[in-house]
Amino acid sequence: MDFIQPARLGLTYVGEDGQEHTPVVLHRAVTGATERFLGVVIEHFSGAFPVWLAPVQAVMVPIADRHPALCSPGSRKAQERGHAGGRWTTARNA
């Protein structure tokens, strides 16, 4: 219920008593409070979220063909500790 916006817009109606009254406006939100909040957060961080909020917190990147085997244990430990992340499987991805 919005009591402020109708007054700002100068909206009035004539009631049964013949006097002008300011109406109350009922707004319909297409998105809910959670969606609006997430939109503000994404815009604030410009998509570069802090580690505690990032959907992917760490990625193991092999830089040579011999490194993917070394990335697996580190990636597994991070996931066991509850960190979101993963590893690239080949050096060609880098």
Secondary structure by P-SEA (a helix, b strand, c coil): cccccccccbbbbbccccbbbbbbbbbbbcccaaaaaaaaaaaaaccccccccccccbbbbbccccccccaaaaaaaaaaaccccccccccccc
